[in-house]
């Protein structure tokens, strides 16, 4: 079975793109889940490939659980280092639903 490639573009404060590619065998694939923590980072769980804005792969060292910065203040970008707490970062409460295009 062929699985689609999932691409999520992160906010402009982070010029990284997460490209999660499925493996050919469903039973061997660990599903990828991205969770936005309240006023904190994106938590990424599962097998994926992280690519920077120049197309270079970021070495995840085999990790299948990590946090990506979304406040823009991390000194270890694209990864979270806890700076959001010191900066008082406030994120949107929930995902914004795209409104229908008006004619």
Protein Blocks (a to p, Z undefined) as FASTA:
>chain_A
ZZddddddddfklccdcdddddfblklpccddddddehiacddedjdddddfkopacdek
hpabdcddfklpackbcbdehlmmmnopacdfbdcddddddZZ
